[in-house]
């Protein structure tokens, strides 16, 4: 069983920055997708960004150019650097993971339902 623990959320003003971190208790499988998701009140959970073991990334259009996903495999840690934050970025942010072995599949091709490990979430609030 893999446990994911997020940190780094908080309250900032519009235009500010935050960096989220997610530490995994273990990586299992030769391949993985690690993703950041967010859910605002009354809205569906949406994928923000994802990265695989090769370092290939994918981003939601709404955050391209402002958010950067990265990883430190030595520390089993996933990051999300968020710059130029907007009030519409306000949400609970979750990290999630899929681990598998075998054929490569891009994170872009993965649906939210395929992520089977989830953290508890960290709140990000952006005020105008």
Rosetta silent file (secondary structure, phi, psi, omega in degrees, C-alpha in Angstrom):
SEQUENCE: XXXXXXXXXXXXXXXXXXXXXXXXXXXXXXXXXXXXXXXXXXXXXXXXXXXXXXXXXXXXXXXXXXXXXXXXXXXXXXXXXXXXXXXXXXXXXXXXXXXXXXXXXXXXXXXXXXXXXXXXXXXXXXXX
SCORE:     score description
SCORE:     0.000 S_00000001
   1 L     0.000  131.263 -179.805    0.000    0.000    0.000 S_00000001
   2 L  -101.025  133.320  175.157    1.350    3.397   -0.989 S_00000001
   3 L  -110.369  138.511  179.718    0.670    6.441    1.140 S_00000001
   4 E  -119.999  131.370 -178.715    0.820    9.969   -0.263 S_00000001
   5 E  -127.886  117.151 -179.725    1.153   13.013    1.953 S_00000001
   6 E   -92.563  156.883  172.756    0.758   16.538    0.556 S_00000001
   7 E  -156.590  167.964  173.921    1.971   19.776    2.082 S_00000001
   8 L   105.130   -4.777  178.123    2.560   23.358    1.091 S_00000001
   9 L   -70.171  172.010  179.292   -0.934   24.715    0.678 S_00000001
  10 E   167.621 -166.763 -179.915   -1.997   28.039    2.113 S_00000001
  11 E  -113.545  130.276  178.693   -3.541   31.417    1.423 S_00000001
  12 E  -138.942  163.138  174.482   -1.991   33.902   -0.994 S_00000001
  13 E   -86.228  159.437  177.977   -3.033   36.957   -2.896 S_00000001
  14 L   -53.708  134.112 -177.030   -3.649   36.967   -6.607 S_00000001
  15 L    94.111  -10.701 -178.899   -0.341   36.895   -8.460 S_00000001
  16 L   -80.006 -177.096 -177.036    1.434   35.075   -5.670 S_00000001
  17 L  -132.331  152.273  172.148    3.180   31.716   -5.644 S_00000001
  18 E  -144.922  153.195  172.260    3.042   28.467   -3.722 S_00000001
  19 E  -123.838  120.663  176.702    4.894   25.176   -3.978 S_00000001
  20 E   -93.267  146.287  175.860    3.097   21.981   -3.125 S_00000001
  21 E  -126.805  151.211  177.500    4.937   18.808   -2.159 S_00000001
  22 E  -141.994  117.362  179.708    3.789   15.211   -2.054 S_00000001
  23 E  -101.741  129.801  178.177    5.857   12.493   -0.427 S_00000001
  24 E  -100.661  139.679 -179.951    5.157    8.874   -1.346 S_00000001
  25 L   -68.630  -25.866  179.991    5.885    6.060    1.100 S_00000001
  26 L  -166.503  155.802  168.710    7.088    3.911   -1.799 S_00000001
  27 L  -109.850  128.331  177.966    7.149    3.646   -5.551 S_00000001
  28 L  -120.964  147.553 -178.246    5.985    0.301   -6.851 S_00000001
  29 L    87.634  155.476 -178.506    6.111   -0.951  -10.414 S_00000001
  30 L   -81.930  -14.059  179.233    8.554   -0.048  -13.151 S_00000001
  31 E  -130.484  155.125  175.863    6.262    2.671  -14.531 S_00000001
  32 E  -158.517  160.430  163.382    4.093    5.313  -12.934 S_00000001
  33 E  -121.992  131.463  174.282    2.088    8.457  -13.414 S_00000001
  34 E  -116.300  128.856 -174.206    2.115   10.990  -10.610 S_00000001
  35 E  -133.192  155.955  169.483   -0.492   13.685  -10.818 S_00000001
  36 E  -110.000  132.491  178.465   -1.843   16.768   -9.149 S_00000001
  37 E  -125.881  160.831  175.400   -5.601   17.205   -9.103 S_00000001
  38 E  -143.129  153.419  178.489   -7.833   19.869   -7.644 S_00000001
  39 E  -142.102  119.217  176.178  -11.426   20.177   -6.610 S_00000001
  40 L   -93.981  156.204  179.988  -13.251   23.401   -5.857 S_00000001
  41 L   -54.884  130.122  178.015  -16.557   23.440   -3.940 S_00000001
  42 L    78.644    3.732 -178.785  -19.420   22.380   -6.181 S_00000001
  43 L  -120.915  160.059  177.328  -17.105   21.362   -9.011 S_00000001
  44 L   -76.387  154.511  176.091  -15.742   18.079  -10.261 S_00000001
  45 L   -67.384  136.186 -179.105  -12.195   17.019   -9.543 S_00000001
  46 E  -128.940  147.478  176.962   -9.904   17.987  -12.411 S_00000001
  47 E   -77.444  134.225  178.617   -6.392   17.021  -13.352 S_00000001
  48 E   -98.883  -48.392 -177.823   -3.916   19.864  -13.113 S_00000001
  49 E  -162.353  157.372  177.347   -0.661   18.214  -14.158 S_00000001
  50 E  -148.617  157.741 -179.725    1.004   14.829  -14.331 S_00000001
  51 E  -146.638  146.171  178.252    4.474   13.410  -14.799 S_00000001
  52 E  -111.894 -177.679 -176.075    5.829    9.948  -15.488 S_00000001
  53 L   -63.158  -26.287  179.252    9.073    8.153  -14.681 S_00000001
  54 L   -79.443   -9.290 -177.977   10.590    9.447  -17.914 S_00000001
  55 L    88.584    8.296  177.857    9.851   13.017  -16.855 S_00000001
  56 L   -76.488  131.099 -174.060    7.234   13.561  -19.526 S_00000001
  57 E  -115.204  158.637  173.617    4.687   16.086  -18.306 S_00000001
  58 E  -142.553  144.799 -176.204    1.154   17.075  -19.141 S_00000001
  59 E  -133.505  149.107  168.960   -0.792   20.145  -18.006 S_00000001
  60 L   -69.549  146.984 -178.854   -4.327   21.393  -18.010 S_00000001
  61 L   -58.021  -32.878 -175.141   -4.748   24.334  -20.389 S_00000001
  62 L   -69.310  -15.679 -177.502   -5.810   26.557  -17.507 S_00000001
  63 L  -118.868   -3.071 -179.417   -2.415   26.258  -15.782 S_00000001
  64 L   -58.805  134.520 -179.652    0.032   26.042  -18.693 S_00000001
  65 L    85.828  -11.364  179.933    2.792   28.576  -18.357 S_00000001
  66 L  -116.247  -35.215 -177.766    1.998   29.178  -14.683 S_00000001
  67 E  -108.837  147.633  175.900    2.385   25.793  -12.967 S_00000001
  68 E  -134.268  124.763  175.732    5.323   23.399  -13.151 S_00000001
  69 E   -96.743  140.754  178.993    5.261   19.782  -12.030 S_00000001
  70 E  -151.696  171.138 -177.176    8.526   18.124  -11.082 S_00000001
  71 E  -145.037  151.627  172.986    9.843   15.176   -9.131 S_00000001
  72 E  -124.685   96.583 -174.676   12.776   14.132   -6.997 S_00000001
  73 H   -64.226  -30.410  179.350   12.941   10.369   -7.299 S_00000001
  74 H   -63.936  -26.953 -178.915   15.654   10.088   -4.671 S_00000001
  75 H  -107.527    4.858 -175.774   13.212   11.547   -2.158 S_00000001
  76 L    51.011   42.789 -173.287   10.028    9.961   -3.566 S_00000001
  77 E  -124.675  136.258  176.784    8.675   13.487   -3.767 S_00000001
  78 E  -111.142  141.858 -179.248    6.442   15.208   -6.258 S_00000001
  79 E  -125.015  155.808  169.130    6.210   18.988   -6.516 S_00000001
  80 E  -137.571  107.161  175.732    3.877   21.535   -8.027 S_00000001
  81 E   -86.870  121.387 -176.495    5.256   25.037   -8.372 S_00000001
  82 E  -117.003  115.895  178.783    2.362   27.428   -8.806 S_00000001
  83 L  -115.893  164.603  178.577    3.065   30.967   -9.990 S_00000001
  84 L    48.991   48.241 -176.117    0.809   33.839  -11.013 S_00000001
  85 L   -65.276  145.503 -179.472   -1.977   32.364   -8.951 S_00000001
  86 L  -120.718  157.489  177.524   -5.537   33.455   -9.663 S_00000001
  87 H   -55.071  -32.873 -179.862   -8.673   33.314   -7.488 S_00000001
  88 H   -71.770   -6.116  173.410   -9.994   30.572   -9.777 S_00000001
  89 H   -83.062   -6.868  179.712   -7.084   28.377   -8.675 S_00000001
  90 L   -61.652  125.179 -176.764   -8.669   28.166   -5.238 S_00000001
  91 E  -178.821  170.622  166.331   -9.354   24.499   -4.478 S_00000001
  92 E   -86.253  128.171 -178.586   -8.297   21.477   -2.508 S_00000001
  93 E  -105.387  132.519 -178.412   -5.250   20.036   -4.234 S_00000001
  94 E  -122.356  142.989  166.341   -4.552   16.301   -4.214 S_00000001
  95 E  -100.592  152.745 -176.384   -1.647   14.253   -5.412 S_00000001
  96 E  -149.367  160.434 -175.646   -2.341   10.848   -6.866 S_00000001
  97 E  -145.888  149.433  168.229   -0.451    7.949   -8.371 S_00000001
  98 E  -126.178  133.333  175.238   -0.730    4.956  -10.652 S_00000001
  99 E  -122.525  138.264  176.122    1.963    2.281  -10.615 S_00000001
 100 E  -158.593  169.078  174.467    2.285   -0.507  -13.116 S_00000001
 101 L  -125.303  151.564  178.390    4.769   -2.654  -15.010 S_00000001
 102 L   116.542 -143.603 -173.448    4.763   -3.481  -18.669 S_00000001
 103 L   -64.560  145.991  178.587    3.886   -1.419  -21.687 S_00000001
 104 L   -73.326  137.189  168.862    4.289    2.320  -21.607 S_00000001
 105 L  -135.391  133.082 -177.488    1.157    4.459  -21.509 S_00000001
 106 L   -70.845  152.636  176.883    1.365    8.205  -21.305 S_00000001
 107 H   -64.368  -30.126  179.237   -0.126   10.045  -18.364 S_00000001
 108 H   -60.028  -29.159 -177.494   -2.078   12.111  -20.877 S_00000001
 109 H   -85.224   -2.189 -175.861   -3.959    8.944  -21.812 S_00000001
 110 L   -91.319  141.952  174.267   -4.932    8.220  -18.217 S_00000001
 111 L   -95.362  161.705 -179.792   -8.299    9.094  -16.716 S_00000001
 112 H   -56.755  -38.034 -177.301   -8.801   10.289  -13.168 S_00000001
 113 H   -64.008  -19.640 -177.794  -10.451    6.982  -12.258 S_00000001
 114 H   -79.922  -18.522  177.841   -7.252    5.098  -13.062 S_00000001
 115 L   -74.811  119.230 -173.139   -5.337    6.813  -10.277 S_00000001
 116 L  -110.833    0.240  172.245   -5.634    4.407   -7.358 S_00000001
 117 E  -123.904  132.124 -175.921   -3.532    6.103   -4.693 S_00000001
 118 E  -134.970  144.844  171.895   -4.558    9.483   -3.330 S_00000001
 119 L   -84.289 -179.418 -175.781   -3.316   11.869   -0.697 S_00000001
 120 L   -85.784  -13.923  177.662   -5.533   13.628    1.822 S_00000001
 121 L    97.661  152.797  175.110   -5.321   16.990    0.069 S_00000001
 122 E  -138.349  134.650 -173.084   -3.979   20.431    0.855 S_00000001
 123 E   -83.456  133.847  172.848   -6.029   23.624    0.584 S_00000001
 124 E  -120.342  124.662  179.958   -4.982   26.468   -1.696 S_00000001
 125 E  -126.141  124.295 -179.140   -6.843   29.759   -1.372 S_00000001
 126 E  -117.048  121.129 -178.935   -6.133   32.712   -3.642 S_00000001
 127 E  -102.028  149.429 -178.133   -7.699   36.048   -2.797 S_00000001
 128 L   -87.663    0.000    0.000   -8.190   38.920   -5.228 S_00000001
